[in-house]
Amino acid sequence: MKKSSKSIFLFLCVAPSFLLFLVFMMIPTFNIFRMSLYKWGGYSPDKTFVGFDNFVKLSKDMKFFQSFENTIFLIVIVSLITFTMALVFAAILTRENLIGQNFFRVVFYIPNILSIVIISAIFSAILDSKNGLLNSILNLFRDQNAEPVYWLGDQKIVIYSIAMAMIWQAVGYYMVMYMASMASVPESVYESASLEGAGKIYQFFHLTIPLIWTNIRTTLTFFIISNINLSFTIVKAMTGGGPDGSTEVFLSYMYKQAYTNSSYGYGMAIGVVVFLFSFALSGIVSFVTKREPIEL
């Protein structure tokens, strides 16, 4: 009787979560795969089964490949710069006796309190070609009559502007996480290394990073995958994918096809590719960053 009651209790605890996961995750995911095999505008009741025609069309779509290239670029550049800055700043604020450490922690964390839309508005104002802060600073060091830099209008540099906003938004959050991990490393470890003649840079690469590697690995995997969602929101708010598709990313292109161009089936085919790409990327990152955990 006790085992039966325990099983019922566990079932009642798990059932709501499983039901929510089924309704809001599993069924929509299944529908994405199913609808990718249809030609459908998204609003009309008529659906035409076309098999893998949407995927064949996708393999020849150069704009999709441009969005793929932009997504990969943002994942690599934003991840490398964000985590480098987060680790360096965390080490400085954790191990150095700086005046106003708590103030710097709060300042770095502020972007995570703001919504992505507000961050996009801030950077749109900073990068404005006419009255933006960045061009105003540049004008102090060059001819006042020089052509302004079109940070959000030049196809060659606009993707870097998007990357800049994404990095600013994320650095503080991961810095705070790494500070928490670094604070758990006993000071005696660093004292012993110092007595052996190891400098702070050596300690950072050979002690700090290995000792918090588990946290770095977890956050890196999470950030790389969440980058796909973050890039969509910032691109949608700052450039809308322009100019001429130069900032289009996976999800913005999928959204445009499914809901703007009334090609819902084709948009879901892109969604399938994004889904599979995310899983594959997660597995690759997990495999590449796998290390034996170091315990003190």
ABEGO torsion letter per residue (X at the ends): XAAAAAAAAAAAAAAAAAAAAAAAAAAAAAAAAAAAABBBAGABABBBBAEAAAAAAAAABAAAAAAAAAAAAAAAAAAAAAAAAAAAAAAAAAABBBBGAAAAAAAAAAAAABBAAAAAAAAAAAABAAABAAAAAAAAABBAABBBBBAAABAAAAAAAAAAAAAAAAAAAAAAAAAAAAAABBAAAAAAAAAAGBBAAAAAAAAAAAAAAAAAAAAAAAAAAAAAAAAAAAAAAAAGGOBGGAABBAAAAAAAAAAAAGBAAAAAAAAAAAAAAAAAAAAAAAAAABBBBBBX
